[in-house]
Amino acid sequence: MNTPLTRRDFLRRSGMGMGMLGLADLHAAASNTSKPHFAPKAKRVIHFFLNGGPSHVDTFDYKPALARYEGKAVPSHRLTERKTGAAFPSPFKFQRYGQSGIEVSELFAKTAAHIDDIAVIRSMQAQVPNHEPSLMLMNCGDSVQPRPSLGSWLTYGLGSANENLPGFIAMCPGGMPIKGAENWQSAFLPGAFQGTYVDSKHQQVDRLIENIRSPHADTRVQMRQLELMRSINEAHRQDRGDPRLEARIQSFELAFRMQMEAADAFDVTQEPAHIRAMYGEGVHGRQTLIARRLLERGVRMVQLWHGAGQPWDNHDNIETNHRRLAGEIDQPIAALLHDLKQRGMLEDTLIIWGGEFGRTPTVELSGGKSKLGRDHNHYGFSVWMAGGGVKGGTVYGSTDELGFAAEQNPVSVHDLHATILHLLGVNHEELTYRYAGRDFRLTDVHGEVLRRVLA
């Protein structure tokens, strides 16, 4: 005689059918390329994230008026996180580059050689002058609530072109940035869409990716182990209906498949010597070259962080610190632009550059004295994009005369995200996920595509 179902068992089992319907779509989306809403200009993304907040008035937003006000107090109704003093002209030289004649600082002279492929957005705005919420806003579209990251939305909506590698990889040398894995979280999206973190300070594949090879079992034994684990997890899932178990099953299988392909993708010694020299020595040259190799193998998005912590958070001695930091990434960025172009990949690869906010055009004061640094500034800052359907040699929007706040055509982070999705063939209003009784999207209820930066 069959044992009667309890009320709890009945509710749990009756809900399983609908859950399993969604899991079939989940597996397809996680391992295959899904169909975009319309023909995309870009197929893949590299995001250079300069965490800490690079100064726009020292990089891509030339403000000659600062020299006229040097040493003088400037009127502003904008509140800053810390006390600031007089106008602080950029210590770096600017000059015009390319046929477009866009002014760029000497800090990024090598990148500026490609300015005719770049669209500079000079009127970005965040919401608050604090790192943590601004990081979440820029990466996940919300400064307060836990939301899926841009890369997670992309892999959820478009899938990955290579089932043997993660669709979304975040490389940050020396450890994680502030907020850690929340910057590439999947949040309420299934765990299969979470970004995969790689500490790119290491050079050996075994150090880059933990447990990439088993010291105890060969491939045949591992396959048997994997099959046993899958059967156990599958039985556990069927009894409980927890979608997190599907993500766990997929992570085990992906880890096994990665053993051969990841080792190949991360091995830059396979590149010709002149290519390695073009990207330059050091961790940032190496991780940028790895990013190109990953994109070639079908990875949807690679995020390249400039170090753990907040290296660009230069509250003092900005001339020395910004010069050193830019010197670490200017050559790799320029090399990537050139390399993608000569391989015919720039036209369908979207490159994004920027941080979580900018910095003040006034000098920061500490104990009433200047240390020649700048405070956080979320009122106006710069981000640029290149390739993948972007109209190169373009400047969109502007800040005021001194660079304190966005003045012409202000751009929200939601607008930026809507534009990125559009370039990848995704209507930001239609890429949604049902959670907690409502439909969520990366741009929430906001966002306008920046049509003037589209080619």
C-alpha positions in Angstrom: 0.0 0.0 0.0 1.3 3.5 -0.9 2.1 5.8 1.9 -0.1 9.0 1.7 1.6 12.2 0.8 1.9 14.8 3.5 0.7 18.3 2.6 4.3 19.5 2.4 5.3 16.7 0.1 2.3 17.3 -2.1 3.1 21.0 -2.5 6.8 20.3 -3.1 6.2 17.6 -5.8 3.4 19.4 -7.5 5.7 22.4 -8.1 8.4 20.2 -9.6 6.9 20.1 -13.1 7.1 23.8 -13.7 10.5 24.0 -12.2 11.8 21.3 -14.6 10.4 23.2 -17.6 12.6 26.1 -16.7 15.7 24.0 -16.2 15.7 22.8 -19.8 15.9 26.4 -20.9 18.5 27.2 -18.3 20.8 24.5 -19.6 20.4 25.6 -23.2 21.1 29.2 -22.3 24.1 28.4 -20.2 25.9 26.3 -22.8 24.7 27.6 -26.2 24.2 30.8 -28.1 20.7 32.1 -27.8 19.0 34.3 -30.3 19.2 38.1 -29.9 16.2 40.4 -30.3 17.7 41.9 -33.5 20.9 41.7 -35.5 23.8 42.6 -33.2 26.7 44.8 -34.0 28.8 43.2 -31.3 29.1 39.5 -30.3 31.5 39.8 -27.3 32.7 42.4 -24.7 35.9 43.4 -22.9 35.4 45.7 -20.0 38.4 47.5 -18.6 37.4 48.5 -15.1 39.6 51.1 -13.4 38.4 50.6 -9.9 38.7 53.5 -7.5 37.6 56.2 -9.9 40.0 57.6 -12.6 40.1 61.4 -12.9 38.2 62.4 -16.1 39.8 65.9 -16.1 43.3 64.2 -16.2 42.4 61.6 -18.9 39.6 62.2 -21.5 37.9 65.5 -20.5 40.2 68.4 -21.1 39.4 71.5 -19.0 41.7 74.4 -19.9 39.6 76.8 -17.7 41.1 75.1 -14.6 44.4 76.9 -15.4 42.6 80.2 -15.3 41.2 79.5 -11.9 44.3 77.8 -10.4 44.7 78.5 -6.7 41.3 80.2 -6.6 38.1 79.1 -4.9 35.5 78.2 -7.4 31.7 78.4 -6.7 29.8 75.1 -6.7 26.6 74.0 -5.2 27.8 70.4 -5.5 28.5 68.6 -2.2 31.7 66.5 -2.1 32.4 63.6 0.2 35.4 65.5 1.7 36.4 69.1 1.9 38.0 70.4 -1.3 39.7 73.7 -2.0 40.8 75.7 -5.0 40.7 74.7 -8.7 43.4 72.1 -9.5 44.6 72.2 -13.2 45.6 68.9 -14.6 49.4 68.3 -14.3 49.2 66.3 -17.6 49.5 67.7 -21.1 46.6 67.2 -23.5 46.7 67.2 -27.3 44.4 66.4 -30.2 44.6 63.0 -31.9 43.4 61.5 -35.1 41.2 63.0 -37.8 38.5 63.6 -35.1 40.9 65.9 -33.2 39.6 64.7 -29.8 41.8 65.9 -26.9 43.3 63.2 -24.8 45.8 63.3 -21.9 49.4 62.2 -22.3 48.6 59.5 -19.8 46.8 57.6 -22.6 48.8 58.7 -25.6 49.1 55.1 -27.0 45.4 54.5 -26.6 44.7 58.0 -28.1 46.4 56.8 -31.3 43.1 54.9 -31.8 40.8 57.7 -30.9 39.0 57.6 -34.3 37.7 54.1 -33.2 36.6 55.4 -29.8 33.4 57.2 -28.6 34.0 59.2 -25.4 31.0 59.8 -23.2 31.9 62.8 -21.1 28.6 63.3 -19.3 28.3 60.1 -17.2 26.6 60.4 -13.8 26.4 58.0 -10.8 24.2 58.4 -7.8 26.5 58.8 -4.7 30.2 59.6 -4.1 31.0 56.2 -2.5 32.8 53.3 -3.9 30.6 50.4 -2.8 27.2 51.6 -4.1 28.8 53.1 -7.3 30.6 49.8 -8.0 27.2 48.0 -7.7 25.5 50.5 -9.9 28.1 50.4 -12.6 28.3 46.6 -12.6 24.8 45.5 -11.6 22.5 48.4 -12.3 21.5 49.0 -8.7 23.4 50.7 -5.9 21.4 49.2 -3.0 19.7 45.9 -3.8 21.6 42.8 -4.9 21.1 42.5 -8.7 22.6 40.4 -11.5 25.7 41.8 -13.1 25.9 43.0 -16.7 27.9 39.9 -17.7 25.4 37.6 -16.0 22.5 39.3 -17.9 24.5 38.9 -21.2 25.1 35.2 -20.7 21.5 34.6 -19.5 20.2 36.4 -22.6 22.7 35.3 -25.2 24.5 32.2 -23.8 28.0 31.3 -24.6 29.5 30.2 -27.9 31.8 27.6 -26.1 30.4 25.1 -23.7 33.9 24.3 -22.5 34.6 27.7 -21.0 32.6 30.1 -18.8 30.5 32.6 -20.7 31.7 35.4 -18.3 35.1 35.8 -16.8 36.4 38.5 -14.4 40.2 38.8 -14.0 41.6 40.9 -11.1 45.2 40.5 -10.2 46.2 40.3 -6.6 42.8 39.5 -5.1 39.3 40.7 -5.4 38.1 44.4 -5.6 35.9 46.0 -3.0 32.5 44.1 -2.9 34.3 41.0 -4.2 32.3 38.6 -6.3 29.2 40.8 -5.9 30.6 42.8 -8.9 30.1 39.8 -11.2 27.2 38.1 -9.3 24.3 36.3 -10.8 22.0 37.3 -7.8 18.5 35.9 -8.5 19.5 34.6 -12.0 20.6 30.9 -11.9 24.1 30.4 -10.6 25.3 29.1 -13.9 25.4 32.8 -15.1 27.8 33.9 -12.3 31.1 35.4 -13.5 34.1 33.2 -13.0 36.9 34.9 -11.1 40.6 34.5 -12.1 43.5 36.0 -10.1 45.6 37.0 -13.1 48.7 37.8 -11.1 49.7 34.1 -11.5 51.2 32.8 -14.7 50.9 29.1 -14.4 47.5 27.7 -15.4 47.4 25.6 -12.2 47.6 28.8 -10.2 45.3 30.8 -12.4 42.5 28.4 -12.1 42.2 26.3 -8.9 42.0 22.6 -9.3 42.2 22.8 -13.1 44.0 19.4 -13.0 43.4 16.5 -10.7 46.6 15.1 -9.1 44.8 11.9 -8.1 42.8 10.8 -11.1 43.2 10.6 -14.9 40.5 11.6 -17.4 38.8 8.2 -17.4 38.5 8.0 -13.6 37.3 11.6 -13.5 34.5 10.9 -16.0 33.3 8.1 -13.8 33.4 10.3 -10.7 31.5 13.0 -12.5 28.8 10.6 -13.6 28.4 9.4 -10.1 28.2 12.9 -8.7 25.7 13.9 -11.4 23.4 10.9 -10.6 23.5 11.7 -6.8 22.9 15.5 -7.4 20.1 14.7 -9.9 18.3 12.5 -7.4 18.7 15.2 -4.8 17.4 17.8 -7.1 14.3 15.8 -8.2 13.4 15.3 -4.5 13.8 19.0 -3.7 13.3 21.0 -6.8 16.0 23.5 -5.9 17.4 25.2 -9.1 20.7 25.9 -7.3 21.4 22.2 -7.7 21.2 22.5 -11.5 23.8 25.2 -11.2 26.0 23.0 -9.1 25.7 20.1 -11.6 26.6 22.4 -14.4 29.6 23.8 -12.5 31.0 20.4 -12.0 30.6 19.5 -15.7 32.1 22.8 -16.8 35.1 22.4 -14.5 35.8 19.0 -16.1 35.4 20.3 -19.7 37.7 23.3 -18.9 40.7 21.2 -18.1 41.9 21.0 -21.7 40.4 24.2 -23.2 41.2 26.6 -20.4 44.8 25.4 -20.2 45.2 26.3 -23.9 43.4 29.6 -23.7 45.4 30.9 -20.7 48.8 29.9 -22.1 50.1 33.1 -23.8 53.4 31.4 -24.6 51.6 30.0 -27.6 51.5 33.6 -29.0 54.3 34.8 -31.2 57.0 36.8 -29.5 56.1 40.0 -31.4 52.5 39.8 -30.2 53.5 39.3 -26.6 55.9 42.3 -26.9 53.1 44.4 -28.4 51.0 43.9 -25.3 53.9 44.5 -23.0 55.4 42.8 -20.0 53.5 42.6 -16.7 50.2 41.4 -15.5 48.0 43.8 -17.4 49.6 43.1 -20.7 49.3 39.4 -20.0 45.7 39.4 -18.9 44.7 41.6 -21.8 46.2 39.1 -24.2 44.5 36.3 -22.4 41.2 38.2 -22.8 41.6 38.3 -26.6 42.3 34.5 -26.6 39.2 33.9 -24.5 37.0 35.9 -26.9 38.4 34.0 -29.8 37.2 30.8 -28.1 33.7 32.0 -27.6 33.6 33.6 -24.2 30.9 36.2 -24.2 32.3 38.8 -21.7 35.7 39.4 -20.1 36.1 42.0 -17.4 39.6 43.2 -16.7 40.1 44.9 -13.4 43.0 47.1 -12.6 44.2 45.5 -9.4 42.5 44.7 -6.1 41.3 47.4 -3.7 41.0 50.9 -5.2 44.2 51.7 -7.1 42.8 54.7 -8.9 41.4 56.2 -5.7 44.1 58.9 -5.6 43.2 61.3 -2.9 46.8 62.5 -2.8 49.7 62.9 -5.2 47.6 62.3 -8.3 50.3 63.2 -10.7 52.6 60.4 -9.6 49.9 57.8 -9.0 47.8 58.4 -12.1 51.0 58.4 -14.2 52.1 55.1 -12.8 48.7 53.4 -13.1 48.1 54.6 -16.7 51.5 53.4 -17.6 50.5 49.9 -16.6 47.5 49.7 -19.0 47.9 52.3 -21.8 50.1 50.0 -23.9 47.9 46.8 -23.4 44.7 48.7 -24.3 46.3 50.2 -27.4 47.7 46.7 -28.3 44.3 45.2 -28.0 42.6 47.7 -30.2 45.3 47.2 -32.9 45.3 43.4 -32.5 41.5 43.1 -32.8 41.5 45.4 -35.8 44.1 43.5 -37.7 42.3 40.2 -37.0 39.0 41.6 -38.2 37.5 41.2 -34.6 37.1 44.9 -33.6 34.0 45.4 -35.7 32.1 42.8 -33.6 33.9 43.2 -30.2 32.7 45.9 -27.9 35.4 47.5 -25.6 34.4 49.5 -22.6 36.7 51.6 -20.4 35.9 53.4 -17.2 35.5 53.3 -13.4 32.7 53.8 -10.9 32.9 57.6 -11.0 35.3 60.5 -11.6 37.2 62.9 -9.4 36.8 66.6 -8.5 38.4 69.4 -10.5 39.3 71.0 -7.1 42.0 69.8 -4.8 41.2 67.7 -1.8 42.0 69.1 1.6 43.2 67.0 4.5 43.5 68.9 7.8 43.1 72.1 5.8 46.1 71.3 3.6 46.4 70.0 0.0 48.1 66.7 -0.8 47.6 67.4 -4.5 44.9 64.8 -4.9 41.2 64.8 -5.9 38.1 63.7 -4.1 35.3 61.4 -5.5 33.0 63.0 -8.1 29.8 61.2 -9.2 28.3 64.3 -10.8 30.2 64.0 -14.0 32.8 61.7 -15.4 34.0 59.9 -18.6 33.6 56.4 -20.0 34.5 55.4 -23.5 33.6 52.6 -25.8 35.1 51.3 -29.1 34.4 48.6 -31.7 31.2 46.6 -32.0 29.0 49.1 -33.7 30.3 52.2 -31.9 30.7 55.4 -33.9 34.4 56.1 -33.5 35.9 59.6 -33.3 32.8 60.8 -31.3 32.3 62.8 -28.1 29.0 62.6 -26.5 27.9 65.0 -23.8 30.0 67.3 -21.7 30.6 68.5 -18.2 30.6 72.2 -17.1 33.5 74.5 -17.7 35.6 73.1 -14.8 34.5 69.5 -15.1 32.4 69.3 -11.9 29.1 68.0 -13.3 27.5 66.7 -16.4 26.0 69.6 -18.3 25.1 68.7 -21.8 23.3 65.4 -22.5 23.7 63.8 -19.0 24.1 60.0 -19.2 23.0 57.6 -16.5 24.4 54.2 -15.9 21.1 52.8 -17.0 21.5 54.6 -20.3 25.0 53.1 -20.7 23.7 49.6 -20.0 20.8 50.0 -22.4 23.3 51.1 -25.1 25.7 48.1 -24.4 22.8 45.7 -24.6 21.6 47.3 -27.8 24.9 46.9 -29.4 24.7 43.2 -28.6 21.3 42.9 -30.2 19.3 43.0 -27.0 16.3 45.2 -26.3 17.0 46.2 -22.6 13.2 46.4 -22.0 12.7 42.8 -23.1 15.5 41.1 -21.4 13.7 40.2 -18.1 13.6 37.6 -15.4 10.6 36.8 -13.2 11.6 36.9 -9.6 9.6 37.6 -6.4 6.4 38.3 -8.3 7.7 40.8 -10.8 9.8 41.0 -13.9 13.3 42.4 -13.4 15.8 43.7 -15.9 19.3 45.2 -15.8 18.0 48.8 -16.4 15.1 48.4 -14.0 12.5 50.9 -15.3 15.0 53.3 -16.8 17.5 53.6 -19.6 17.6 55.2 -23.1 19.9 54.0 -25.9 22.5 56.6 -26.8 21.8 56.6 -30.6 24.4 59.2 -31.4 27.3 56.9 -30.4 26.0 54.2 -32.7 27.7 53.7 -36.1 
